[in-house]
């Protein structure tokens, strides 16, 4: 290809031709032309207790239900706690009988892959593992929860510059691999209504994302 393109050199695409991973939340999917677009990155933020984990687990189960494959890294939550959360949401009003849990495990066997935290939280090593997972299992969606738990081991003193380079690498990899990445980033403050500029870390993090989801807990204020 030429390094500088004219319009006639570019194949036109519309939103319907791009793979979208539905979140299962109809209003949200409608606003994104069908869901999370392949090649994109989403930042999710919100104060503690606002429902980020419940939202993500519902999103993961909805995507699995549509035949997509997901890789989940949680720097805060042990694997058995993740399993308990997934079971709780997947069974809904059904009982917690052991056979229900086994059915859920069998259903998610080939579509949900949870990172083993015994391998640590070093970003370079995790990045290699993610790339291998995408290649070997054809994963469509990677969820990283959360930025504060990530050990971004670079020879840069400014942690915000580290985070900026990290998210740029994520965004570039998502485009190259035609996957979608969700990155959880906590807000700087934990009171009041969170806004885009409250996301913890470098100020340009949200500018590099295709979507920014801000969750709010509905209180008296």
N, C-alpha and C positions, 0 to 999 in steps of 0.2 A: 504493500500500500504506500501511497504518497504520504509524506510527513504532513503536508498541508492539503486539506480536502476542500473540494467544491461541493455545493449542495447535491449536484447530480451524482457524486461519488458515494453518497451516504444512503444506505438502505433505510427507508422510512419504516418506522414501527409505531403502532398505536398501543394503548394500554392493554387491549385485549390480547395482544400477541406476546406480552411479557408474562412469565409465570408468576402467579400470586399465591401466597400461602394464606388461606383464610384464618382469621383469629377466632371465628365463631361468634363474635359480637357484631351483629348485623349492621348497626349504625356506623361502627368503626370501619368495617370492611367496605361499606358503601363509599365512605369518604376517601378510601385509598384504592378505588377502582377494583375492589375484589379482595384486598388483603395486603400482606407484606410482600413487596416486589422483590424478585430475585435480583441479586446484585446490590442490595441496599442495606442500610444499617439503621436501627431504631434505638434511641435512648429512652429508657423508662426511669422516671424519678417520682418521688413522693415521700412524705414524712413517714416515720415509723408507725406501723399499725394501720396504714391506709388501705391495705389489701393488695400490695404488689405481688406477694407470693401466691395468693389465691388467684389473682388475675393471670399470672404466668402459667400456673398449673392448669387452669381452664384452657388457656390458649394452646398449651402443649397437647392436651388431650383432644381438643378440637382438631388440631392439625394432624395428629395421629389418626383420628377417625376419618380424615379425608385422604389418607394414604401417604402422608409426608413423613420424613424421618427427621428426628431431632436429637441434637447433642446438648446436654445440660451440664454446665459447670457451676457449682455453688461453693464459694469460698467460705461461707459462714455455716452452712447446714451439713450435718453428717448425713451419710447416704441412707441410714435407716430412718432418719427423720424425713428425708425427701420421699422415701417410699410410703411412710405413713400419711403424708400430705396427699400424695397421688392417689392412694387407696381411698382416703376419706372423700376426695372430690369425685373420683371415678364411680364409686358405688352409690353416691347420692343418698336416696332415701332407703336403699337396700341395707340389709343387716350386715354386721361385720363378721359373718361366719367365715371360717377359714377357706371354704371352697370358693367364696366370692373373691377373696384375695388372690387365690390361685388362678381364677379366670382372668382377672385383671393383668396379672403377671404374664400369662400366656398371650393375651391380646397385645400387650406392649412389647413383647419379646424382640421383635424385629424392627421396631420403629423408635424406641426411646433408649438412648445411651447416656448413662450418668457417669461423670468423671470420678475416678477413685482418688479422693483427697490424700490418700497415703503417698501419692506421687508428688505432693507439694503444690505450691502456687506460683512457681517461677514462670513468668510469661513466655520466655523463649521455648522452654520445654513443653508448656501447654500448647503453644502455637503449632509446634511440630505434631503433637498428638491430635490436635484438631484437624490439621491437614490430612493426616493419615486416616482419620475417621471419615472425613468427607470423601476421600478417594476409595476407601475400602467398603464403606457402607452406603455411599450415595446420599449422605445427609443433606437435607435442604435448609435446615434452620439450626443455628447455634445460639444458645442462650447463655450469657455470662453474668453471673450474679455474685459479686458486684465489683465495681471498679476499685473500691477502697481496699478490698482483700487481695488485689492482684499485686504480685511482686514484680514490678517492671524494672528489671535489673539492667539499667543502661548507665553508661559513664557520663551522666548529665546531672549536675547539681540541682537544677531547678525541677522540682517534681511536676510542676504544671507543664513544662516543656516535655517531660517524659510522657505524661498522659496524652498530650497533644500528638506526639509521634506515635504513640500506641494506637490511638483511635484512627489516625491516618492509615496505619498499617492494616487495621481491621477493615476499614472502608475499601482499601485497595484490594485486599484479599477477597472480600465479598463480591466485588465486581469481577475479578478474575475467575472466581469459582462459580459464579451465578448462584450463590446462596444468600440467605438473609441472616443477619446477626442482630440479636437484641442484647444491649449492654445496659445493665442496671447501674445507675449513678445516684447516690444519695444527695439530697439537697444540703446546702450549707447550714440552713436553719431548720429547726424542727417545730416551729410554731407559726401560726398564721397560714395564709394561703400561699402555697409554693408557686413560683413563676419560673419561666425558662431561665432567667438570669440567676436563679438561686441554685442551679445545679453545681454540685461541688466539683472543683478541679478547674482546668483551664477554661477561659471564657469562650474559646472557639470550639469546644467539644460539641455543643449543640448545633453549631453552624455546619459541622461536617456530617451531621446525621441527616438522613432522608425524612425521618419522623422523630418527633419528640412527644412521648406520652407522659402527661403529668397526672398522677392520681391524687384525688382529694377524698378525705373522709368527711362525710356530711355531718357537721356538728351545729350547734346553736349559732355559731358565728358565720 
